[in-house]
Amino acid sequence: MLQQQLVNGLMLGAAYALVAIGYSLVFGVLKLVHLAHGEVFMIGAFIGLQSVLWFKVSPVVALLAAAAGSAVLGMILELVAFRPIRARGGHFLAPMVSTIGAALVIQEVATKLFGSEPIGFPQTGTVTSWQFGAVQVSSVQLFILLASVISMLALHLLVAHTRYGMAMRAVAESPGTAAILGINPNNVILLTFAVASALGGVAGVLLGLSFNSISPYIGIDMGIKGMAIMLIGGLGNIYGAMLGGLLLGAVEVLSVAYFESSYRDAFAFGLMIIIVLFRPQGLFGSSYHVEGRA
Amino acid sequence: MSYYESVAIVLAINVLMGISLYIPMAAGQISLGHAGFMAIGAYVCALLASQSGVAFALALLAGGVAAALAGLTVGFPALRVRGIYLIILTMGFGEIVRIFFLNFEPTGGPSGLRGIKPLTTLSGLVIACVIAIGVAVQLRRSRVGRAMIAVHEDEGAAEAMGIHLMYVKLMSFAVGAFIAGVAGGFYAHYAMFIEPAQFGFLRSAEAFLFVVLGGFSTVLGPIVGAAFVTLLPEVLRFIQEWRMTFFGVLLVAAALWRPDGLIGPRRLKGS
């Protein structure tokens, strides 16, 4: 029973982690929260769903389509809602106003396009399950886990082992110094938004598969949860976000199994407040961000 | 109740919400969970005035006190963090309050609290607004108010000047939460029905918009911001279907052209 719940939590947590990583990436380079990221997640879920409904594509293709579509949306958001404010040197709260505005627009457009009723993925083929000792894993769960692990691995390789990743880390450290060294921070930030949003879109499809209920309003809840996970893991730390997501997935599933399920969402925020009280820099963050400019 | 009267009531409630967030923000305490304080005030006030027959004014004060106590409890963990951390922390608080009322059966849980008497009047709200604006203006001029500005500008320097950081931060949180609680009480007795979904993230974001959009260097900022956000969608009724889209576009535009708020003569220190 416990092992089964932990495995379920792991699947859920892996998808949560993808959303939180998006926040962390953006926070890393901009030191700002991207309040429309939840809507990017929602649009990703819809792109995946609609491509399955209309073009009858396989889940993998739907996932790639969602990643590409979300990446484009993320880049548009950076160009419209962040870059102009950065160019004017606005107050750090101004991008929050512009992203709330952008979120409202995206949500209403999604409501007009897809309707406000929650829809789920069509049941195609039979869902097979495998038994590993006491643990049962369905093909949907396996797909979610594999897709999340591959996405996270790809992200790790990108950030740690490529020139682009190095440029991202340099801009996160100091945009000014990076610019002196010949890196164009604006291009790097655009790339970061594309990567973060693609991961958000993938997470949208995966959580859409997992809960089988997609509506234009799923972005807000997931967005707040993603931010809580980022805080649990440590601001701007993508590995912290990964582990924070897994931790939260496990805590949520266990809370449903052993407490009242209607309180599951409160556990995420309860955990966050406890961690902020005792370890304000997050589980894996450095103290720099707490006292620094964040 | 005429259309204009209900618009005026909503505007007055929003002005109260704007001021309730302006006060902690003047001390650098940003909150994106103000809907939580509003919800606490709304439920407490509705239970007392409509279910137990307590006088409305007393029930409003009780709702405000309950919200202020909640503000103090949030204020404590918030003492340890600032900036983005504080924003996310308060956001989580707002969600916890909403989830609590969603599960709290005595107040109807997800189906909400019905049968609230229509006790909110425009004159009562105007009096509350005048008092709140007066408090905010006086606060700005007082010793505590100057301490708040000092904390906002530079915590380290403020502390070195002998300002008690904990006192100033907790006080600003509690006063703000009190006003939000009173606004919630008025709201409950205007809407006559409250449910947890009314106090979600969007309402917190709205209060945040009043202050940041209006500008938080003077009390006028949140008032103008509240008027802008409340009245604009009413004026935009002619494009009914795409109201929120247009509103969203305007928010983006306002953030681009006036990044320091509509009323923001003094340039604020930021990152």
Interface residues (C-beta under 8 A of the other chain):
Chain A: F27 K31 L32 V33 L35 V80 A81 P84 I85 R88 G89 G90 H91 F92 L93 A94 P95 M96 V97 S98 I100 G101 A102 A103 L104 V105 Q107 E108 V109 K112 I220 I224 M227 A228 M230 L231 L235 E260 S262 Y263 D265 A266 A268 F269 G270 M272 I273 V276 L277 P280 H289 V290 R293 A294
Chain B: I30 P77 R80 V81 R82 G83 I84 Y85 I87 I88 L89 M91 G92 F93 E95 I96 I99 F100 L102 N103 G200 F201 L202 A205 F208 L209 V212 L213 E241 W242 M244 T245 F247 G248 V249 L250 L251 V252 A254 A255 L256 P259 D260 L268 G270 S271
